[in-house]
């Protein structure tokens, strides 16, 4: 039986991260992954750990309301937070299962260049700031800041995928959760 996964975004990076991760975590199962645009209920550019987490949780919850026939709903939210006069970027992922089990995972964090951080402080979203500073176009649907800054040693898909793996731990180890 093919299990249906709804990713609460139409961003191809997030959809691919979910597909790759579900297949890696559950290699004997088949998945159909579909993107769906839903509201995050937070700022376009979340600026605290709590706001980023809330955005991921809201996206998963809103996806479940919009497409209740799925098996899993995945909310992914990237954001930034000030730390010691620098700005870090990270992602939260929330996965809700058909049985209302919830998994949560957070990516690692990396610090943004001052030019990018300054633009975010002026009200730009991270993707827009990256495009301006690095001369890119629509980088948030491609390699993102992490891919640009690491020369794709870690691209945005793998950055999100790591957090999806962590969010799937309760589903991989159901008897412990």
Secondary structure, 3 states (H helix, E strand, C coil): CEEEEEECCCCHHHHHHHHHHHHHHCCCCEEEEEECCCCCCCCCCCCCHHHHHHHHHHHHHHHHHHCCCCCEEEEEEEEEEEECCEEEEEEEEEEEECCCCEEEEECCCEECCHHHHHHHHCCCCHHHHHHHHHCCCCHHHCCHHHHHHHCCCCCHHHHHHHHHHHHCHHHHCHHHC
